[in-house]
Amino acid sequence: MRVTGLGHAGLFIETAAGSVLCDPWVNPAFFGSWFPFPDNSDLDWAHYGRAADFLYVSHLHRDHFDAENLSKNVRKDVTVLLPAFATDELERELRELGFTNFLRTRSGSPVERDGLRIMITALTGPGDGPIGDSALSLDDGETVLLNQNDAHPLDIPAIRAFGEVDAYFLQFSGAIWYPMVYQMPQKAKREFAARKRQGQFDRAVRYIDAVQAKHVFPNSGPPCFLDDDLFDFNGTGLDGESIFTDQREFLEQLAEERPELSSHLLLPDSVAEVSGSDCKVIHGDTAEQIDHIFGNKREYLRDYARRQQPRLAAERASRAPALPRERLVAALKQWWEPLLARADRICAGVGGPLRLDVDDIPIVIDFPARQVRLWDGEPCRYTLSTTGDLVATNIARREVDWSNSILLSLRFRASRIGPYNEFVYTFFKCLSDERIDFVENYYAAAQEDDEDIELDGWRVQRRCPHLQADLGRFGHIEDDVLTCTMHGWRYHLPTGRCLTADNHDIRATPAT
């Protein structure tokens, strides 16, 4: 098995049974904030896009799903390995780019194609990326590879049951905005950042210990920031207030705590040749070039930034102009109030108003009242502040996931009274009926046992396999076909087969 590093989470995996292109990201993401580190823009992306037999995009975050690169460089008849996510958003996005050939998988269930065993472990909780993240396992008969990227699967024994892992690629660095954007004393920010970096390291080591792979490759990070406004977020920041550990820093710390491990640096254009327990890594850069990247990082990033100024200018020029006060409030009100009306658990979880400052326009999202309006001076436990052009662009694009745009861009500021509240950020990730319904039903299902209900002579599982709607409320049976009226999904009850899509069969038996 030959694995070429493509930067960040990108891999090109060659086996005798076929090749897999994973998460090919090169273009700046999140309003031009994130760039791959080190620079991977000189790779032959058209070659990898033509040569791949399979394409695997782990999830929709734009440092993994690079629409421009996929559209321009990857052949459209490639077989797409599709995770079994709760929504079909990833498939829809790929179809819009021209891809037509999909291999739909069941989470945790291996499939075989011409001698290559493939398994995707899909995660579908509200905290898993934009309603989904996934990990890829491959077995060519001699070598087993696990590409975990950003995913945080809980059932590692089930993944190891696929095969003892030889090559393990996992996230090791930060992919969040905390604590950098928060308004707090600098001393506190340094302390929280240090805790976050250590927490990221500890999590990675826990996975390494659980997977017990023969060879470990830190992957999927870190990003770098080439806009002058964000440049000081690079690495650990100017004064220790940032969270982005680099590959060499992680490997040095890992060598101190787990000296027995076989761990390897993989950079863009590095090649790892793995055969069972044997591994050899060949770098495309010289030792001197690698030392410059990590030993003179600030100088390296300044040079990188100079090369990328045209891309940054183009991104800024692509943004929509800020909206005037009345149009801005009306647009958000029209979009968000219907979502708030169906978001019972999110609104209860936030439990109060949130203030959103857009330039000098203070807006309140009143979760208890399910309203969007101008701020009236009331105290707000949560405050977010950003610029009018970013919000206007998200409105124009109908961006349903603001964590996948403004929040991960780090182009905002935040403050809060009290602890982190997951419901605040879940709302900003779920700005569509489909996502709100899924998350609301997910939270409801989490509060219930895996129970069945009786419905018109049948005993069926309470929750619809599509988006977890309560079939006691939304289920209708006619001629042995159950229809979930929330989204129109249909199930043949005698067989349990979903008539709307694969991978969504239902549990059903005649009631006695």
N, C-alpha and C positions, 0 to 999 in steps of 0.2 A: 504494500500500500504506500503510495507516494502522495504526500500532502504538501501543497504549496500555500504558504501564507499570503493572503491578499490584503492584509491590514484589518484592524479592528476585529470583527467576528468573521471576516471573509476567509473562506478556505476553498481550494480546488483539490478534490480528493480523487486520485486515480487508482483504479483497481483493474484486475484482469477482466472483471465482469461489468465494467462501466465506470464512468466518472460523474462526480457530483459537485456542482457549483453551489456554495453556501453563502448567503448573505453578502452579495457583492456590493459594498458601499464605497463610493469615492467622492461623490458630490456633497458640498456643504449641506448640513441639515439644521432644522429648527431655526428658521430665519437667519441662516448664514452663521450660526453660532458654533456648531460642532464641525470639526474636520478630523479625519483619521490621523492618528499619530503612531508611527512616523508617516510621512507623506507617501501615498501610494498612487499618485496621479500619473506616474510614468509607466505603470504596468500595462501590458498588452491586453486590455479588457476585451477587445473584440476576439482575440484568440480564445480566451477562457469561455466567452459566450458562445462561440462556434463549437468548441470541442466538448462541451458538457453534454452528457446523456441525460442527466437529471438536474433540476433546479430545486434547491431547498431554501425557502425564505422562512425564517423561524417565527417572525411576527411582524406586525405592521409599524413598529417604531422606525423612524426614517434613517437611523443609523444602521438599519438592517434591510429595510425595504427602500431601495434607491430607484425610484420610478424612472429617472432619466437614464441611468446606467442600464437598467433592465430593458427599457424601450430601445435604446440605441445599439446595444452590444450583444444581447442574448437572443439566440435564434428562437423563433416563436413556436416551433414544433418540439422543443425540448419537453421531456416529461416532468411536470411539476409535482413534487412530493408535497401533498397538501395535509397539514395537521387537521385533526378533528376538533376544530374550534366550535364554540356554541353558535356563532354567527358565521355567515358566509362572506364577510367583508373582505378577507384576504383574497378569496377566489374572485370576487367581483372586481377588485382592484387589478388583479393580474389579467383577467379577461379584457378589461378596458385597455390594457397595454398590448393586447393581441395574442396572449397565450391561450391555447385551446386544449392542450393535452394534460389532463390531471389524473394523478394516481391518488385517490382518496384513501386515507388510512384510518384505522381505528387506534385510539390511544393505547399504547402498550401492547399492540398486537403485531408481531412480525409478518412481513410479506417478503416474497422472494421474486426477483426478476433476473433471469439468466445467470443464476449462481450468486447473486448479491442479495444477502438478507438485509432488510431495511425495517427499522422500527422508529416511529415518532411517538414521543411521550408529550401529550398536549396538556397544558394547564389552562384552566378557564375561570379562575376566580377573579373578582374585581381588582385585586392587586397585581394580577399577572399581565403586565404590559397593557396594551390597549384592548382589553377583553381577550387576552390570549397570549401565551408564549409557549415555546416548545423546545424539546431536545431531540437530537437525531442520533440513533445508534446504527452502525454499519458493521457487517461481517462478510468478508470476502472468502471465508473458508480457512484463512490462515491468521488474519489479524482482525481484532475487534476495536472499533473506534467509537468514542462517545463525544459528540459535539454538544455541550450543554449550553453554550453561549450565555444569555442573560437568565435562562430559566432556573427556577429554584424548586425542582421536584422534591416531594416529600418521601416517595417510596423508592429509595435507591435499591433495596434488594430486588424489586421487580425489574429495574433496569439491569442490574448485574445478572439476573436470570437469563437475559438475552445472550450473555457470554462474558467471560472474564475480560475486563477491559485492558487493552494494550496501550492505546493512545487516548489521552483524556484532555479535552480542550474546554476550559471553563472561564467564566467571568471572574475577575479578581479586583477590578478597580471600580470607582464610583460611577453611577449613572442616575444621579438625582441632584436636586437643587439645594439641598439642605447641607450645611447651614448658611451657605454663601449669600443667599438672597435675603436672609432674615435680618431684621433690624434689632440688633442686640449689642451689648458692649463687646469691643474687640477681644478682650480677654476671654469672655464666654464663647465667642465664636471660635477662637483657637482651640479651646478645650473641647467643644462639641465636634469640631472637625477632626481632632486627634482621636476622639472616641469613635467617630464614624469610620476613619481609616482603619483603626484596629478592629472594629466590628466587621468590616469587609474582609480583612485578612482572616479573622477567626472563622467566618462563614466559609470562605474558600477552603481553609484547612479542614474543617469538618467534612466538607464534601470530598476532599482528597482522601481523608481517612476512611470514609464510608465506601467510596468507589474502589479503592485499593488498586488503582491502575499501575501498570508497569512504568509508564512514562506520562508526565504531566506537562501541559503547555498552557501557561497563562494567556488568555485570549479575550476578545470582546472588550477592548478598552486599552488605554483610556482615550477619551477624546482630547483634542486640543482646541484652543480658542485664539483665532487670528485677527479678530476685530479689536481695534485699540480699546474699545469700551469694555471688553471682556478679557483682555490679554492677561491681566493679573490673576485670573482664576486658574491659570495653567498650573499643573502639578499640585504642590501643597500650598500654593499662593505665595504672596510676598512675605507674609508673617505667620504661616502655618494655618491660615483660615480656610483652605480649600482641601479637597478630598481625593484628588486624582493621582493615586499611586501609579508609577509607570512599571513596565515589564521588568526592568532590571532591579528596581527597588523591591518589587515583590519577590523575585527569585533570590535576592540576597537575604531577605528576611526569612523566606522559606528554608533556605539552606541552613540558617542558624537553628530553626526549630525542628526541621525534619531533614537532618543531613543524610539520612539513608535513602531519600527519594531521588529518583532519576527525573529531573525537571529540566526543561529546555526553553531557550529563547526562540521565538518564532516571529520574524518581521516580514513586511511585504517583500516577496520574492525569495524568502527562505524556503528551503525544501527539506521536509522530514521524510526519510525513507524508513518505514516501519515494517518489520517482518516478525510477527509474533513478539517475542521479548527483546528483539534486537532493534536498535534505533540509531540512525545517523542523521545529523542536521547539517546542511550545507547552506551557508548564507550568501545572498546575492551581494551584500555589502562587505567591504573589507573590515578587518578588526579596527582599523583607524577610523573608518567612517562610523562604525557602531559606537565607538568611544565618543566621537564628536556628538552624535545624536543624544546620548544620555549624559555625557560629562559636560557638554557645553549646551545644555538644552535651551537656555534662553536665547543664545545666539542662533542656534538652529531654528528655533521657532520664529525669530525675527526675519530670517532669510525666507522661511516658508511663507510667512505673512506677506512679504513683499511680492512673492510670486503669485499669491492668491488675491491681490487687490482687485483685479478686474472681476473676479467672481463675486467678491463682496459688494462691489459697486453695482453689479447687475442685480444682485439679490435686493439691495436697498431700493433700486429703481422699480422693482417688480411689485412693491407693496402698494396697497390702496391708500389714498389720502384719508386722513382722519375725518370722521363724520362730525357735523355740528351737533350740539347737545340734544336737540329735540329728535333728530333722526337717529342718533345713537341709542337713546333710551327707548324709542319706539321699536327699533329693530331688535334689541335684546328682549324687550317685553314680549313682542310677538313670537319670538323663537323660544324663549325659556319658560314663560308662564305655563304653556300647555305641558311642558316636561315636569315642572314642579307639581302640577296638578295630579300627576300619576306617580310621583316619587315619595310615597308615604314614609318609607323607612329612611331614605336619605334625608328628608326634611326633618324627621324626628331625630335622626342621628346628629345633624348639624345643630339643631335646637335653638337657633337664633339668627339674627341678621348678619350678613357678610357684606363688608364695604369693598367695592371695586372702584378704585380711582383710575380713570382713563384720562391721561394728561391732567387737566384741572377740573374734570367733570366727575364728581363723586356720585356713584350709583350704589344702591343697596339691593342685594338679593335677600329678600325677607323670606327665609325658608318656612317659618311657622305660618305666615300669612299667604305663602305661595305667590309672592308678588315681586316684580322688578320695577324700581322707581328711583327717583332722585333721593339722595341722602337727606334726611330731615334733622340731622344733628343727634340722633339717638346713638348710644354707645354700641359698638360692634366688637365682638370678641376676635373676629378675623378680618384682616385687611390685606388686600392685594392691590398693587399699583403697577401700571404699565403704560405704554404709549398708545396714542390713538391710531397710528398707522397699523400696528400689529392687530389691534382689535378689529379695525375696519377690514383688514385683509382676511381675518378669520370669518367675519360676517360674510364677506363677498364669496369666500370659498365654501361657506357652510361647513366649517371645520368642526367635526363632531367630537374631537379629542384635543382639548387644549393642553393636556400634558404632553402631547405629541407635537406641540407647536410652541406656544408661548412659555409654558412652564419649563420644559427642558431647554429652552433657549437661554435661560437665566437672565432674560431681559425683563425682569420684573422684581419687585421688592415685596416682602411679606412681613407681617407681624401677627402675633396671636397672644391671647391671654389664656394660659393653661396649656395642657398637653396637645400633642398632635391629634388631629381628628381626621380619620381616614375618609369620612363621609364628605368632607369638603372637597377633597381632590377626586373622589369617585364621581361627584357631580360633574366636575370639569372634564372628566374622561368620557362622559356618557351623555353627550348633547344631541341625542336622537331618540325617537320613540323606541327603536329596536334595542338600543343599549340600556336605556332606562328600564324597559320591561325586563330585560335579562337580569340586571343587577337587583331590581326589586324582588324578582322571583328567586334569585339566588339567595338573598338574605332571608327570605321567607322559608325557603327549603332548609336552610342551615339551622333554623329554629325547630324543625320538625324531625321526627324519626323517618326512616325510609319506609313510609307507610303506604298501604293500599286503601282504596275506597271502593264502594259499590256504586255502580252507575248503570242503570237500565239493564239489569241482568248480568252484568260483567263485573269482575273484580279487577281493577286496573291500578297501576301506580298513580299516586296522587299528582305527581309533577310531570308535565309534558317534557319529553326528552329534548325538545327543541330549545326553548328558553325558560323552562321550569315554571310555566304557568300552572296555576291550580286548576286541575281538571274537574274538581268538584264545582267550580264556578264557570269554567269555560269549555267543559267537555260536552259534546253532543253526539249521540250514537244513532246511526241509521243503517240498516242492512249490514250489520257486523262491521261497520266502518266508524271509527271514532274520529271526530273532527275537533281540534282545539280551535275554538272560535276567536281566540286572541290574535292568532296569525294565520289561521287557515290550514295548519298542518293536519294530515290525515293518516290514520293507522288502521291496518287490517287486523282486527282483534283475534281471529282464530289462529293466525300465525305470528302476531306481534310485529309484523313487518311495516315499516314506514313507507307510505305510498308517495311521499313528497320528496324524500331525499334519502341517500344511503346513510348508514351509521347512526340512525336515530330510532332503532327498534324499541318497542314498548313491552312492558311486562303486563300480561293480561291472561285471565282464566275465567271460564264461566262461573258465575256465582252459584253456590249451592244452597 
